Amino acid sequence: MAQDDWSFDDLSSGSSRPQRPGARDPRRDGRRDAGRSQRQAPRRAAAPQRGVAGALGVLGVFLVTLAAAAADSYLGVGLGTLTTIALVGSTVAAGLLVRRRDLATVAVAPPLVFVGVALVNIVLAPSATLSLPTIATLLIRGFPAMAIAVGAALVVALVRAVTRR
């Protein structure tokens, strides 16, 4: 064994094997995980998600439904066919436009959006009063619209999950 390959200092460090010159002793320099991190494969960056954020999609559903409810209230009494069509159509559009991870947000949004639109409609309508019977009547009459919109959102979510779009 040549003197320049090994030194007695390597033996006195407490290790049972002598180390090569220039090799680091993990106990001396505090870099125990240095070798481990070099052996790990580099992590890949996640692919950017396409689409709109779920909250922005729900806001779009709310605004479109609110505009249709205003037109519905102007043309007739209460929330009717235009509101239903707008709620279902905007929910389907939002389901197609949002990111895949935000599909659940859009799927549960129609009842909440309808309640919000109904409350705004009651507050802004000159003939309606904000009372429990008025709110109950609007929600009972609006149940088919909410159910159809949730069903449409679930169909869109299922289709997107199967096609992985």
C-alpha positions as CSV (number, residue, x, y, z in Angstrom):
1,M,0.0,0.0,0.0
2,A,1.5,3.3,-1.0
3,Q,1.7,6.2,1.4
4,D,0.0,8.7,-1.0
5,D,-3.1,6.5,-1.4
6,W,-4.0,6.1,2.3
7,S,-3.3,8.0,5.4
8,F,-3.3,7.2,9.1
9,D,-5.8,10.0,9.7
10,D,-8.4,8.1,7.8
11,L,-8.0,5.1,10.2
12,S,-8.2,7.3,13.3
13,S,-11.6,8.8,12.3
14,G,-13.4,5.8,13.8
15,S,-14.3,4.1,10.5
16,S,-13.3,0.4,10.1
17,R,-12.3,1.0,6.5
18,P,-9.8,3.5,5.3
19,Q,-11.2,6.0,2.8
20,R,-9.7,7.2,-0.4
21,P,-8.0,10.6,-0.5
22,G,-10.5,13.4,-1.1
23,A,-13.4,11.4,0.0
24,R,-15.7,13.1,2.5
25,D,-16.4,11.7,5.9
26,P,-20.1,12.3,6.6
27,R,-19.5,12.5,10.3
28,R,-17.0,15.2,9.9
29,D,-18.6,17.6,7.5
30,G,-22.3,17.0,8.5
31,R,-23.4,16.0,5.0
32,R,-25.0,12.7,5.6
33,D,-27.7,13.2,3.0
34,A,-25.4,14.6,0.3
35,G,-24.8,11.2,-1.3
36,R,-28.5,10.3,-1.0
37,S,-29.7,13.3,-2.8
38,Q,-27.3,12.7,-5.7
39,R,-28.6,9.2,-6.1
40,Q,-32.3,10.2,-6.4
41,A,-33.7,10.8,-9.8
42,P,-34.5,14.5,-10.5
43,R,-38.2,15.2,-10.1
44,R,-40.2,16.2,-13.1
45,A,-42.2,19.3,-13.0
46,A,-45.9,18.6,-13.2
47,A,-47.5,19.4,-16.5
48,P,-49.4,22.7,-16.4
49,Q,-53.2,22.2,-16.1
50,R,-55.3,23.6,-18.9
51,G,-58.5,25.4,-18.2
52,V,-60.1,27.9,-15.9
53,A,-60.0,27.8,-12.1
54,G,-63.1,26.4,-10.5
55,A,-64.0,29.6,-8.7
56,L,-63.9,31.5,-11.9
57,G,-66.1,29.0,-13.6
58,V,-68.7,29.2,-10.7
59,L,-68.6,33.0,-10.9
60,G,-69.3,32.7,-14.7
61,V,-72.3,30.4,-14.0
62,F,-73.6,32.9,-11.4
63,L,-73.3,35.9,-13.6
64,V,-74.9,34.2,-16.6
65,T,-77.7,32.9,-14.5
66,L,-78.2,36.2,-12.8
67,A,-78.5,38.0,-16.2
68,A,-81.1,35.4,-17.3
69,A,-83.0,35.7,-14.1
70,A,-83.1,39.5,-14.6
71,A,-84.5,39.0,-18.1
72,D,-86.9,36.4,-16.7
73,S,-88.2,38.7,-14.0
74,Y,-88.6,41.5,-16.5
75,L,-90.6,39.4,-19.0
76,G,-92.6,37.5,-16.5
77,V,-93.1,36.7,-12.8
78,G,-90.2,35.0,-11.0
79,L,-87.5,32.7,-12.2
80,G,-88.6,30.6,-15.1
81,T,-87.5,28.9,-18.2
82,L,-84.7,31.4,-19.2
83,T,-83.1,30.9,-15.8
84,T,-83.2,27.2,-16.1
85,I,-81.7,27.2,-19.5
86,A,-79.0,29.7,-18.4
87,L,-78.2,27.7,-15.3
88,V,-77.9,24.4,-17.2
89,G,-76.1,25.8,-20.2
90,S,-73.6,27.8,-18.1
91,T,-72.9,24.8,-15.9
92,V,-72.2,22.6,-18.9
93,A,-69.9,25.3,-20.3
94,A,-68.1,25.7,-17.0
95,G,-67.7,21.9,-16.8
96,L,-66.0,21.9,-20.1
97,L,-63.8,24.9,-19.4
98,V,-62.5,24.3,-15.9
99,R,-59.5,22.2,-14.9
100,R,-60.1,18.6,-14.3
101,R,-59.3,18.9,-10.6
102,D,-62.0,21.6,-10.3
103,L,-64.8,19.6,-11.8
104,A,-66.3,18.8,-8.4
105,T,-66.6,22.5,-7.7
106,V,-68.7,23.0,-10.8
107,A,-70.8,19.9,-10.1
108,V,-71.9,21.1,-6.6
109,A,-72.3,24.7,-7.6
110,P,-75.8,24.9,-9.3
111,P,-77.9,24.7,-6.2
112,L,-75.7,27.3,-4.5
113,V,-75.8,29.5,-7.6
114,F,-79.6,29.2,-7.8
115,V,-80.0,30.2,-4.1
116,G,-77.8,33.2,-4.6
117,V,-79.6,34.3,-7.8
118,A,-83.0,33.8,-6.0
119,L,-81.9,35.9,-3.1
120,V,-80.7,38.7,-5.4
121,N,-83.9,38.5,-7.3
122,I,-86.0,38.7,-4.1
123,V,-84.0,41.7,-2.8
124,L,-84.1,43.6,-6.1
125,A,-87.7,42.8,-7.1
126,P,-90.1,45.6,-6.0
127,S,-93.1,43.3,-5.5
128,A,-91.3,40.5,-3.5
129,T,-90.5,40.6,0.2
130,L,-87.6,38.8,1.8
131,S,-89.5,36.2,3.9
132,L,-89.2,32.5,4.5
133,P,-92.3,31.6,2.4
134,T,-91.0,33.6,-0.6
135,I,-87.6,31.9,-0.4
136,A,-89.2,28.4,0.0
137,T,-91.5,29.0,-3.0
138,L,-88.5,30.0,-5.2
139,L,-86.5,27.0,-4.1
140,I,-89.3,24.6,-4.6
141,R,-90.1,25.9,-8.0
142,G,-86.4,26.0,-8.8
143,F,-85.6,22.4,-7.8
144,P,-86.0,21.0,-11.3
145,A,-83.5,23.6,-12.6
146,M,-81.0,22.7,-9.9
147,A,-81.4,19.0,-10.4
148,I,-81.0,19.2,-14.2
149,A,-77.9,21.4,-13.8
150,V,-76.3,19.1,-11.3
151,G,-77.1,16.1,-13.5
152,A,-75.6,17.8,-16.6
153,A,-72.5,18.7,-14.6
154,L,-72.1,15.1,-13.5
155,V,-72.4,13.9,-17.0
156,V,-69.8,16.4,-18.2
157,A,-67.5,15.4,-15.4
158,L,-67.9,11.7,-16.2
159,V,-67.3,12.2,-19.9
160,R,-64.2,14.2,-19.1
161,A,-62.9,11.6,-16.7
162,V,-63.4,8.8,-19.2
163,T,-61.9,10.6,-22.1
164,R,-59.2,12.1,-20.0
165,R,-59.6,15.5,-21.7
